[in-house]
Amino acid sequence: MMDSACASAQENATILEDMLVKQAGLGDPAQHPNTTPLGNRIVLVFGDLGVGDRIQSAKASRSEESTAWRRLENIVYVMGLFHVKMACADAIHRAFIAAKPARKDTDKYSLFHHAETIRRKESSKIQTKPGFRLMHEIILHTGIGCRLDIWRTFIKKINSQWTSLEKYAESMPLFDDICAVSRRIVMEYVAKRDIISKLRKTVYWGSGYGSGKYASPAANLSSI
């Protein structure tokens, strides 16, 4: 199957059928003996946008076939996790780094400021084309740092003697206690639907960006 051509809609449909019949043993028993019918179940096929286009074209070319199997009705395309992460990383870069107002030197809460802090020598690259790997690491490491800082702030509210995460660790908290603190942090610091809706209406890239209560998305989120 790996050597099959996939230039036309018919060839794409054949590849999908071969994948189900020959590899999974699924199919229409009337057409493929000794296979298990799918019935009302679906088969999720993961892939990039190119795979999605091929599946869509294959299903469109068979839309008038007489059976659900021939129409490929049971096949549902799902974007692969890696490609979702790529799209998300690109969207975050466009919104919070590439946009000129997002790079104001005075905004210490901005993602760009955090990225410069941990990747000082790659500042120019981060602004233009950081690539997926670098952008993914920036999001990952910035997120870890922010969450640890939230923990540091929150545990100090609970007990003033816990002035650092190390002090908290020395107190030997039980696992259930850590879970309880985690739930409280989520309730207090993770933006809920109504807050996200409000931020979408108030955080903007207008001429007033960078000043006042709407200084940056990161600044707003940090105050929640």
C-alpha positions as CSV (number, residue, x, y, z in Angstrom):
1,M,0.0,0.0,0.0
2,M,2.9,2.3,0.7
3,D,3.9,2.3,-3.0
4,S,0.3,3.1,-4.2
5,A,-0.1,6.2,-6.3
6,C,-2.3,8.9,-4.7
7,A,-2.7,11.5,-7.5
8,S,-6.4,11.0,-8.2
9,A,-9.5,10.8,-6.1
10,Q,-10.0,7.2,-7.1
11,E,-6.5,6.3,-6.1
12,N,-7.0,8.0,-2.7
13,A,-10.2,6.0,-2.2
14,T,-8.4,2.8,-3.1
15,I,-5.7,3.5,-0.5
16,L,-8.3,4.1,2.2
17,E,-10.1,0.9,1.3
18,D,-6.8,-1.1,1.3
19,M,-5.9,0.3,4.7
20,L,-9.2,-0.8,6.2
21,V,-9.6,-4.1,4.4
22,K,-6.0,-5.5,4.3
23,Q,-4.6,-4.0,7.5
24,A,-7.6,-3.8,9.8
25,G,-9.9,-6.5,8.4
26,L,-12.8,-4.0,8.1
27,G,-15.1,-3.6,5.1
28,D,-18.3,-4.6,3.4
29,P,-18.7,-8.4,3.5
30,A,-20.7,-8.4,0.3
31,Q,-17.7,-6.8,-1.5
32,H,-14.8,-8.1,0.7
33,P,-15.5,-11.5,2.2
34,N,-14.2,-12.3,5.7
35,T,-14.2,-8.7,6.7
36,T,-16.0,-7.1,9.7
37,P,-18.7,-4.6,8.8
38,L,-18.3,-1.2,10.3
39,G,-22.0,-0.6,10.8
40,N,-22.7,2.7,12.5
41,R,-19.1,3.0,13.8
42,I,-16.5,5.4,12.4
43,V,-12.8,5.2,11.6
44,L,-10.7,8.2,12.6
45,V,-7.9,9.0,10.2
46,F,-5.2,11.4,11.5
47,G,-3.0,13.4,9.2
48,D,-2.0,16.8,7.9
49,L,-4.1,19.1,5.8
50,G,-2.9,17.3,2.7
51,V,-4.3,14.1,4.0
52,G,-7.6,15.9,4.8
53,D,-7.9,17.2,1.3
54,R,-7.3,13.8,-0.2
55,I,-9.9,12.2,2.0
56,Q,-12.4,14.9,1.2
57,S,-11.8,14.6,-2.5
58,A,-12.1,10.8,-2.3
59,K,-15.5,11.0,-0.5
60,A,-16.7,13.7,-2.9
61,S,-15.9,11.5,-5.9
62,R,-18.0,8.6,-4.4
63,S,-20.9,10.6,-3.0
64,E,-23.4,8.9,-5.3
65,E,-22.4,5.3,-4.6
66,S,-25.1,3.0,-3.4
67,T,-23.6,1.8,-0.1
68,A,-22.2,3.6,2.9
69,W,-19.0,1.6,2.5
70,R,-18.5,2.7,-1.1
71,R,-19.3,6.3,-0.1
72,L,-16.6,6.1,2.6
73,E,-19.1,7.5,5.1
74,N,-17.4,5.8,8.1
75,I,-14.1,7.6,7.6
76,V,-13.7,10.8,9.5
77,Y,-10.6,13.0,9.1
78,V,-8.9,14.4,12.2
79,M,-6.0,16.8,12.1
80,G,-2.9,15.1,13.7
81,L,-1.8,16.4,17.1
82,F,1.6,17.5,15.8
83,H,0.0,19.7,13.1
84,V,-2.4,21.1,15.6
85,K,0.5,22.1,17.8
86,M,2.2,23.7,14.8
87,A,-0.9,25.7,14.0
88,C,-1.2,26.8,17.6
89,A,2.5,27.8,17.9
90,D,2.2,29.8,14.7
91,A,-1.0,31.6,15.9
92,I,0.7,32.4,19.3
93,H,3.7,33.8,17.5
94,R,1.5,36.0,15.2
95,A,-0.5,37.4,18.0
96,F,2.0,37.8,20.8
97,I,5.4,38.2,19.2
98,A,5.2,39.1,15.5
99,A,2.7,41.9,16.0
100,K,4.7,45.1,16.7
101,P,2.7,46.3,19.7
102,A,3.4,43.0,21.4
103,R,7.1,43.8,21.5
104,K,6.9,47.0,23.6
105,D,10.0,47.2,25.9
106,T,7.8,48.5,28.8
107,D,5.6,45.4,28.8
108,K,7.3,43.0,31.2
109,Y,4.4,40.6,31.1
110,S,4.6,40.0,27.3
111,L,5.5,36.7,25.9
112,F,8.2,38.4,23.8
113,H,9.8,39.8,27.0
114,H,9.8,36.3,28.5
115,A,11.2,34.8,25.3
116,E,14.0,37.4,25.2
117,T,14.9,36.6,28.8
118,I,15.4,32.9,28.2
119,R,16.7,33.2,24.7
120,R,18.6,36.5,24.7
121,K,20.9,35.5,21.8
122,E,18.0,34.6,19.5
123,S,16.0,37.8,19.9
124,S,16.0,38.6,16.1
125,K,15.1,35.1,15.1
126,I,12.2,35.0,17.6
127,Q,10.8,38.2,16.1
128,T,10.8,36.9,12.5
129,K,10.9,33.2,11.8
130,P,11.6,31.2,14.9
131,G,10.5,27.9,13.5
132,F,8.4,25.3,15.2
133,R,11.0,23.8,17.5
134,L,12.2,27.1,19.0
135,M,8.6,28.5,19.3
136,H,7.5,25.3,20.9
137,E,10.3,25.5,23.5
138,I,9.6,29.1,24.2
139,I,5.9,28.3,24.9
140,L,6.9,25.3,27.0
141,H,9.5,26.9,29.1
142,T,7.6,30.2,29.5
143,G,4.5,28.2,30.6
144,I,6.5,26.2,33.1
145,G,8.1,29.3,34.6
146,C,4.7,31.1,34.8
147,R,3.1,28.1,36.5
148,L,5.9,27.8,39.0
149,D,5.7,31.5,39.8
150,I,1.9,31.1,40.4
151,W,2.6,28.2,42.8
152,R,5.2,30.3,44.6
153,T,2.8,33.2,45.0
154,F,-0.2,31.0,46.0
155,I,1.6,28.9,48.7
156,K,2.9,32.1,50.3
157,K,-0.7,33.2,50.7
158,I,-1.6,29.9,52.4
159,N,1.4,30.0,54.7
160,S,3.7,33.1,55.1
161,Q,6.6,30.8,56.1
162,W,6.6,29.2,52.6
163,T,8.6,32.0,51.0
164,S,9.8,29.7,48.2
165,L,8.9,26.5,46.5
166,E,11.9,24.9,48.2
167,K,10.5,25.9,51.6
168,Y,7.1,24.3,50.6
169,A,8.9,21.1,49.5
170,E,10.8,21.0,52.8
171,S,7.4,20.9,54.6
172,M,6.8,17.5,53.0
173,P,3.2,18.1,51.8
174,L,1.0,15.1,51.2
175,F,0.0,14.2,47.6
176,D,-3.6,15.0,48.5
177,D,-2.6,18.4,49.8
178,I,-0.7,19.2,46.5
179,C,-3.8,18.1,44.5
180,A,-6.0,20.4,46.7
181,V,-3.7,23.4,46.1
182,S,-3.6,22.6,42.4
183,R,-7.4,22.7,42.2
184,R,-7.5,26.0,44.1
185,I,-4.9,27.5,41.7
186,V,-6.9,26.4,38.7
187,M,-10.1,28.0,40.1
188,E,-8.3,31.3,40.8
189,Y,-5.8,31.7,38.0
190,V,-7.2,29.9,34.9
191,A,-9.4,32.2,32.8
192,K,-13.0,31.0,32.6
193,R,-15.3,31.4,29.7
194,D,-16.8,34.7,30.8
195,I,-13.4,36.2,31.5
196,I,-12.0,35.0,28.1
197,S,-15.0,36.6,26.4
198,K,-14.4,39.9,28.2
199,L,-10.7,39.9,27.3
200,R,-11.6,39.3,23.6
201,K,-13.6,42.5,23.7
202,T,-11.2,44.6,25.7
203,V,-7.7,43.5,24.6
204,Y,-7.0,45.1,21.3
205,W,-4.2,46.1,19.0
206,G,-5.3,49.8,18.7
207,S,-3.4,53.0,19.1
208,G,-3.9,52.8,22.9
209,Y,-2.2,49.4,23.2
210,G,0.6,49.3,25.7
211,S,-0.8,51.6,28.2
212,G,-3.4,51.5,31.0
213,K,-5.4,48.5,32.1
214,Y,-5.3,46.9,28.6
215,A,-1.5,47.0,28.3
216,S,-1.2,43.5,27.0
217,P,-3.0,40.1,26.9
218,A,-0.3,38.7,29.1
219,A,-0.7,41.5,31.6
220,N,-4.5,41.0,31.7
221,L,-4.2,37.3,32.2
222,S,-1.6,37.7,34.9
223,S,-4.0,39.7,37.0
224,I,-6.8,37.2,36.9
